[in-house]
Amino acid sequence: MSCNSCSSDINTVPKGCKSNGNCGDGGCEKLSVFDWLANMSLPTGQKPLNIVEVRFKNGRKHFYRNVDNLQISIGDIIAVEGNPGHDIGTVSLTGELIRIQMKKKGIAFDSDEVKKIYRKATQKDIDIWKAAREKEYETQYKGREILGRLGIKMKLSDVEYQGDGNKATFYYTADDRVDFRQLIRDLASTFSIRVEMKQVGLRQEAARLGGVGSCGRELCCSTWLTDLRKVNTTAARYQQLSLNPQKLAGQCGKLKCCLNYELDTYLDALSDFPRQDIELKTIKGEAVFIKMDIFKRVLWYTYKNDRNKWYKLTIENVKEIIDLNKANKPVASLEDYEFELLVEDAAEFEDVVGQDSLTRFDIPKRKNRNKKKPKNLQTTMQAKQSSGSPKNKKQRPPNRSANPKKNK
């Protein structure tokens, strides 16, 4: 994610603003958090929290303890404890909001996962970090070649170097269990680094790589969505969507996360709808459910023995019929309860711009029968008509030529 004045390269580093990976307004930070507690003072006697949140490549974040009480603010590049060696990251959050974030992720303050901060990154640390980041694309390309040579069925999606350049983490996806012992040996001997393999899911892979969804915006998982919940086809059924996997699947191949966004609204709207498996009993025959319009609160039913016509009914009509059926009183027919929507008058807009109608090409062109004939032919025809009619019969003037000598 980038601001309007800059763009990012394949490593999500801004190129336009020339700020070496940081943006002045925080717009380039992936999954950034707004510190709404920054302007609030602490209660009397309470010490500030000495834990900060550090962001690494592709939005990966961890918490680190500031044991030396360094003056650290958001956007600083620091050197933190690695495994082994040290890593370089950018501070993405400080202050009391860290308590809420750690509670949300289930990390205790005295946990061993919270490692310590070494120092603020020096220029030498930053140069080594940049050199390691520049090798990631080539390492990923050669790693895929090694995978093809070994014939291992796995997909190498991303490579991340540690800040000191001595270790690289290879992120991969695989359907089955993979024996990559020989792969680790080949990678370590080829690149002379410490290799760590980490398997990620399809949704996590899409979040790391990023992309544009069918809505035309950046993927939610790569910009702001951190809680990747499970999505099933029941959410699509409640929203009356067609179970088409090509339309319901996202970039990761799984069901789109946005199917859960409006699910609660649909469930609230469906709370007073009758069950779809209830049949309506009429004298004409039993009627079954066909479809519904949730927000217009309309249902369609049809007879079992005659499915040529669908009958549109409101929820109140259907509930009334169900109550009568429970009392063993079948209604006469669905035609008596059919509900027809009032056709609203379409709004008419004036053509203030002067543009033509959008449907002008839909109307077939008619041949113009009253085409103008050639001027000479038209004058000849008029002369014949005037000479042939008895009313307009007059003596013709002498035929004079344009040459006066010949006329004499």
C-alpha positions as CSV (number, residue, x, y, z in Angstrom):
1,M,0.0,0.0,0.0
2,S,1.5,3.3,-1.0
3,C,0.5,7.0,-0.9
4,N,-0.4,9.0,-4.0
5,S,3.1,10.5,-4.4
6,C,5.1,7.3,-4.5
7,S,5.0,3.8,-5.8
8,S,6.5,0.5,-4.5
9,D,8.8,-2.0,-6.1
10,I,8.6,-5.8,-5.8
11,N,10.0,-5.6,-2.2
12,T,7.3,-3.1,-1.1
13,V,10.0,-0.4,-0.8
14,P,8.8,3.1,-1.9
15,K,10.6,4.4,-4.9
16,G,9.1,7.8,-5.5
17,C,9.4,9.5,-2.1
18,K,13.1,8.5,-1.8
19,S,12.7,7.9,2.0
20,N,14.5,4.5,2.1
21,G,11.5,2.5,3.0
22,N,9.6,4.9,5.2
23,C,6.8,7.3,4.4
24,G,6.3,10.7,6.1
25,D,2.5,10.1,6.6
26,G,2.7,6.4,7.3
27,G,0.9,5.5,4.1
28,C,3.4,3.1,2.8
29,E,3.4,1.0,6.0
30,K,1.5,-2.2,5.4
31,L,-1.1,-3.0,8.0
32,S,-0.2,0.1,9.9
33,V,-2.0,1.0,13.2
34,F,-3.2,4.4,14.3
35,D,-2.0,5.2,17.8
36,W,-5.2,6.8,19.3
37,L,-3.6,6.8,22.8
38,A,-0.5,8.8,21.8
39,N,-1.8,12.2,23.1
40,M,-3.1,10.7,26.5
41,S,-1.0,11.0,29.6
42,L,-0.4,8.0,31.9
43,P,-2.0,7.8,35.3
44,T,0.1,8.9,38.3
45,G,2.7,6.4,39.3
46,Q,2.4,4.2,36.2
47,K,5.5,3.6,34.1
48,P,5.4,3.5,30.3
49,L,5.5,0.1,28.7
50,N,9.0,-0.8,27.4
51,I,7.8,-3.0,24.5
52,V,7.5,-1.8,20.9
53,E,6.1,-3.4,17.8
54,V,8.5,-3.9,14.9
55,R,7.5,-4.4,11.3
56,F,9.4,-6.5,8.8
57,K,8.9,-7.5,5.2
58,N,5.3,-7.9,3.9
59,G,3.7,-6.8,7.1
60,R,5.3,-9.4,9.4
61,K,5.3,-8.0,13.0
62,H,6.8,-9.0,16.3
63,F,7.1,-7.4,19.8
64,Y,10.5,-6.5,21.2
65,R,11.5,-5.3,24.7
66,N,13.4,-2.0,25.1
67,V,15.7,-3.1,27.9
68,D,18.2,-0.2,27.5
69,N,15.4,2.4,27.5
70,L,16.4,3.8,24.1
71,Q,14.5,6.9,22.7
72,I,12.5,5.1,20.0
73,S,9.7,6.5,18.0
74,I,7.5,5.2,15.2
75,G,9.4,4.9,11.9
76,D,12.9,4.3,13.4
77,I,15.0,1.6,12.0
78,I,16.4,-0.6,14.8
79,A,18.5,-3.8,15.2
80,V,16.7,-6.5,17.2
81,E,17.6,-10.0,18.4
82,G,17.5,-12.7,15.7
83,N,17.9,-16.4,15.6
84,P,20.8,-16.4,15.3
85,G,22.4,-12.9,14.8
86,H,20.4,-9.8,14.5
87,D,17.5,-8.5,12.3
88,I,16.6,-5.1,11.0
89,G,13.1,-3.8,11.2
90,T,11.0,-0.6,11.4
91,V,9.1,0.5,14.5
92,S,5.4,0.5,13.7
93,L,3.8,1.1,17.1
94,T,4.8,2.3,20.6
95,G,3.0,3.3,23.8
96,E,0.1,1.8,25.7
97,L,-1.7,0.5,22.6
98,I,0.9,-2.3,22.7
99,R,-1.0,-3.8,25.6
100,I,-4.2,-4.1,23.5
101,Q,-2.3,-5.6,20.5
102,M,-0.5,-8.2,22.7
103,K,-3.8,-9.2,24.4
104,K,-5.4,-9.5,21.0
105,K,-2.6,-11.8,19.8
106,G,-2.5,-13.8,23.0
107,I,1.1,-12.9,23.9
108,A,2.1,-12.4,27.6
109,F,4.4,-9.6,28.7
110,D,6.9,-12.0,30.2
111,S,6.8,-14.4,27.3
112,D,10.0,-15.7,25.7
113,E,8.6,-14.6,22.3
114,V,9.3,-11.0,23.3
115,K,12.9,-10.6,22.4
116,K,15.1,-7.6,23.1
117,I,16.2,-4.6,21.1
118,Y,20.0,-4.2,20.5
119,R,20.4,-0.7,19.2
120,K,19.3,1.8,16.7
121,A,20.5,0.7,13.3
122,T,23.7,2.4,12.1
123,Q,24.4,3.2,8.5
124,K,26.5,0.1,8.2
125,D,23.5,-2.0,9.4
126,I,21.3,-0.3,6.9
127,D,23.7,-0.9,4.0
128,I,24.0,-4.7,4.9
129,W,20.2,-4.9,5.2
130,K,19.7,-3.2,1.8
131,A,22.2,-5.5,0.1
132,A,20.5,-8.6,1.6
133,R,17.0,-7.4,0.4
134,E,18.3,-6.9,-3.1
135,K,19.3,-10.6,-3.3
136,E,15.9,-11.9,-2.4
137,Y,14.4,-11.9,-5.9
138,E,17.4,-13.7,-7.4
139,T,17.5,-16.2,-4.5
140,Q,13.8,-17.0,-5.1
141,Y,14.4,-17.5,-8.8
142,K,17.3,-19.9,-8.3
143,G,15.4,-21.7,-5.5
144,R,12.6,-22.5,-7.9
145,E,15.1,-23.9,-10.3
146,I,16.5,-26.2,-7.6
147,L,12.9,-27.3,-6.8
148,G,12.3,-28.2,-10.4
149,R,15.5,-30.1,-10.6
150,L,14.7,-32.1,-7.5
151,G,11.1,-32.7,-8.5
152,I,9.6,-31.6,-5.2
153,K,5.9,-30.7,-5.4
154,M,5.8,-27.4,-3.5
155,K,5.5,-23.8,-4.5
156,L,8.2,-21.3,-3.3
157,S,6.2,-18.1,-2.9
158,D,8.6,-15.7,-1.1
159,V,12.1,-15.3,0.3
160,E,13.0,-13.1,3.2
161,Y,16.6,-12.4,4.3
162,Q,17.5,-11.5,7.9
163,G,18.9,-8.1,8.5
164,D,22.5,-9.3,8.9
165,G,22.3,-11.4,5.7
166,N,23.3,-14.7,7.3
167,K,19.9,-16.3,7.2
168,A,17.0,-16.6,4.8
169,T,13.5,-17.8,5.4
170,F,11.8,-19.6,2.4
171,Y,8.0,-19.4,2.5
172,Y,6.3,-22.2,0.6
173,T,2.9,-23.8,0.0
174,A,2.3,-27.5,-0.5
175,D,-0.7,-29.7,-0.6
176,D,1.0,-32.8,0.9
177,R,3.8,-33.4,3.3
178,V,7.2,-32.5,1.7
179,D,10.6,-34.0,2.5
180,F,12.9,-31.0,1.9
181,R,16.1,-32.2,3.6
182,Q,18.0,-32.5,0.4
183,L,16.5,-29.1,-0.7
184,I,17.9,-27.4,2.4
185,R,21.3,-28.8,1.7
186,D,21.3,-27.6,-1.8
187,L,20.0,-24.1,-0.8
188,A,22.6,-23.7,1.9
189,S,25.5,-24.8,-0.3
190,T,24.3,-22.6,-3.2
191,F,23.8,-19.4,-1.3
192,S,26.1,-20.0,1.7
193,I,23.5,-19.0,4.2
194,R,21.4,-20.5,7.0
195,V,18.1,-21.8,5.6
196,E,14.7,-21.9,7.3
197,M,11.6,-23.3,5.6
198,K,8.3,-22.0,6.7
199,Q,5.0,-23.3,5.3
200,V,2.1,-20.8,4.9
201,G,-1.5,-21.2,3.9
202,L,-3.0,-20.0,0.7
203,R,-4.6,-17.0,2.4
204,Q,-1.3,-16.1,4.1
205,E,0.4,-16.4,0.7
206,A,-2.0,-14.0,-0.9
207,A,-1.6,-11.6,2.0
208,R,2.2,-11.6,1.5
209,L,2.2,-11.3,-2.2
210,G,-0.7,-8.8,-2.5
211,G,-2.8,-8.1,-5.5
212,V,-6.0,-6.5,-6.8
213,G,-9.4,-8.2,-6.2
214,S,-12.4,-8.4,-8.4
215,C,-13.8,-5.2,-6.7
216,G,-10.9,-3.2,-8.2
217,R,-9.2,-2.5,-4.8
218,E,-6.2,-4.0,-3.1
219,L,-6.7,-7.3,-1.3
220,C,-8.1,-6.9,2.2
221,C,-5.7,-9.5,3.6
222,S,-2.7,-7.5,2.3
223,T,-3.8,-4.1,3.5
224,W,-5.9,-4.1,6.7
225,L,-7.4,-7.6,7.4
226,T,-5.4,-9.5,10.1
227,D,-8.0,-11.9,11.3
228,L,-8.3,-14.5,8.5
229,R,-11.5,-16.3,9.5
230,K,-12.8,-19.5,7.9
231,V,-15.3,-18.9,5.1
232,N,-17.7,-21.6,4.0
233,T,-20.5,-21.9,1.4
234,T,-23.2,-21.4,4.0
235,A,-22.4,-17.7,4.0
236,A,-23.1,-17.6,0.2
237,R,-26.4,-19.5,0.7
238,Y,-27.7,-17.1,3.3
239,Q,-27.0,-14.2,0.9
240,Q,-28.8,-16.0,-2.0
241,L,-25.6,-16.0,-4.1
242,S,-25.0,-18.4,-6.9
243,L,-22.6,-21.2,-5.8
244,N,-20.2,-20.5,-8.7
245,P,-16.6,-21.2,-7.5
246,Q,-15.1,-18.9,-10.2
247,K,-17.0,-15.9,-8.8
248,L,-16.9,-16.8,-5.1
249,A,-13.1,-17.6,-5.0
250,G,-10.5,-14.9,-4.5
251,Q,-6.9,-14.6,-5.6
252,C,-5.8,-17.4,-3.1
253,G,-8.3,-19.9,-4.6
254,K,-10.3,-20.0,-1.4
255,L,-13.7,-18.4,-0.8
256,K,-13.6,-14.6,-0.5
257,C,-13.2,-13.2,3.0
258,C,-15.8,-10.5,2.1
259,L,-18.5,-13.1,2.2
260,N,-18.4,-12.7,6.0
261,Y,-18.7,-8.9,6.0
262,E,-22.5,-8.7,5.4
263,L,-23.4,-12.1,6.7
264,D,-24.7,-10.7,10.1
265,T,-27.0,-8.2,8.3
266,Y,-28.5,-11.0,6.2
267,L,-29.0,-13.2,9.2
268,D,-30.8,-10.4,11.0
269,A,-33.0,-9.8,7.9
270,L,-33.8,-13.6,7.7
271,S,-34.7,-13.9,11.3
272,D,-38.5,-13.4,10.7
273,F,-38.7,-15.2,7.4
274,P,-40.6,-18.5,7.4
275,R,-38.7,-21.8,6.8
276,Q,-38.1,-22.7,3.2
277,D,-39.0,-26.4,3.6
278,I,-42.6,-25.6,4.7
279,E,-45.2,-26.3,2.0
280,L,-48.3,-24.2,1.6
281,K,-51.5,-26.2,1.4
282,T,-54.3,-24.9,-0.8
283,I,-57.4,-26.4,-2.3
284,K,-55.8,-26.1,-5.7
285,G,-52.7,-28.1,-4.5
286,E,-49.6,-27.9,-2.4
287,A,-47.1,-25.1,-3.1
288,V,-43.4,-25.1,-2.6
289,F,-40.8,-22.4,-2.1
290,I,-38.8,-21.2,-5.1
291,K,-36.8,-18.1,-4.2
292,M,-36.9,-15.0,-2.1
293,D,-35.9,-11.3,-2.1
294,I,-34.6,-10.6,1.3
295,F,-34.6,-6.8,1.4
296,K,-37.8,-6.4,-0.5
297,R,-39.3,-9.1,1.8
298,V,-40.9,-11.0,-1.0
299,L,-41.1,-14.8,-1.6
300,W,-42.0,-16.8,-4.7
301,Y,-44.0,-20.1,-4.5
302,T,-45.3,-22.4,-7.2
303,Y,-47.6,-25.4,-7.3
304,K,-46.1,-28.9,-7.3
305,N,-48.4,-30.1,-10.1
306,D,-48.2,-26.9,-12.1
307,R,-44.8,-25.2,-12.1
308,N,-45.5,-22.9,-15.1
309,K,-46.1,-19.9,-13.0
310,W,-44.5,-18.5,-9.9
311,Y,-46.6,-16.6,-7.4
312,K,-45.1,-13.6,-5.6
313,L,-46.2,-13.3,-1.9
314,T,-45.2,-11.1,1.0
315,I,-44.0,-12.5,4.3
316,E,-47.3,-11.6,5.9
317,N,-49.2,-13.5,3.3
318,V,-47.0,-16.6,3.8
319,K,-47.3,-16.5,7.6
320,E,-51.1,-16.1,7.3
321,I,-51.3,-19.2,5.1
322,I,-49.0,-21.2,7.4
323,D,-51.2,-20.3,10.4
324,L,-54.3,-21.4,8.6
325,N,-52.6,-24.7,7.6
326,K,-51.7,-25.4,11.2
327,A,-55.4,-25.1,12.0
328,N,-56.2,-27.6,9.2
329,K,-57.7,-24.8,7.0
330,P,-56.3,-24.9,3.5
331,V,-56.7,-21.6,1.6
332,A,-58.4,-21.5,-1.8
333,S,-55.4,-20.7,-4.0
334,L,-52.3,-18.6,-4.2
335,E,-53.9,-16.3,-6.7
336,D,-55.9,-14.8,-4.0
337,Y,-52.7,-13.8,-2.1
338,E,-50.6,-12.9,-5.0
339,F,-48.8,-9.7,-4.5
340,E,-47.9,-7.4,-7.4
341,L,-45.3,-4.8,-6.9
342,L,-46.2,-1.3,-7.8
343,V,-44.3,-0.1,-10.9
344,E,-42.6,3.1,-10.0
345,D,-42.4,5.8,-12.6
346,A,-38.9,6.0,-14.0
347,A,-37.2,9.3,-13.4
348,E,-36.7,11.4,-16.4
349,F,-33.5,13.3,-16.8
350,E,-32.9,16.2,-19.1
351,D,-30.0,16.1,-21.6
352,V,-28.2,19.1,-20.3
353,V,-24.8,18.0,-21.8
354,G,-26.2,17.6,-25.3
355,Q,-25.1,14.0,-25.7
356,D,-27.0,11.6,-27.7
357,S,-29.0,8.7,-26.3
358,L,-27.2,5.6,-25.3
359,T,-29.7,3.5,-27.1
360,R,-29.4,5.3,-30.4
361,F,-27.7,2.3,-32.0
362,D,-30.5,-0.1,-30.9
363,I,-33.0,1.5,-33.3
364,P,-32.7,0.2,-36.9
365,K,-32.0,2.8,-39.5
366,R,-34.9,3.4,-42.0
367,K,-34.2,4.1,-45.6
368,N,-35.0,7.7,-46.6
369,R,-37.4,7.3,-49.5
370,N,-37.6,11.1,-50.1
371,K,-34.0,11.4,-51.2
372,K,-33.2,14.4,-53.2
373,K,-32.8,13.6,-56.9
374,P,-30.0,15.1,-59.0
375,K,-30.7,18.7,-59.9
376,N,-30.6,18.2,-63.7
377,L,-32.9,15.2,-63.5
378,Q,-35.4,17.0,-61.3
379,T,-35.7,20.0,-63.6
380,T,-36.2,17.7,-66.5
381,M,-39.1,15.9,-64.8
382,Q,-40.7,19.2,-63.8
383,A,-40.5,20.3,-67.4
384,K,-42.2,17.1,-68.7
385,Q,-45.0,17.4,-66.1
386,S,-45.7,21.0,-67.0
387,S,-45.8,20.3,-70.7
388,G,-48.0,17.2,-70.3
389,S,-50.7,18.8,-68.1
390,P,-53.5,20.7,-70.0
391,K,-53.9,23.4,-67.3
392,N,-50.4,24.5,-67.3
393,K,-49.9,24.2,-71.1
394,K,-48.3,27.4,-72.4
395,Q,-46.3,28.3,-75.4
396,R,-42.7,27.4,-74.9
397,P,-40.1,30.2,-75.3
398,P,-37.6,29.8,-78.1
399,N,-34.6,27.7,-77.3
400,R,-31.8,30.3,-77.0
401,S,-28.2,29.2,-76.8
402,A,-25.6,30.7,-74.6
403,N,-23.8,32.0,-77.8
404,P,-25.5,35.2,-79.0
405,K,-24.1,34.9,-82.5
406,K,-25.8,31.5,-83.0
407,N,-29.1,32.9,-81.9
408,K,-29.0,35.6,-84.6
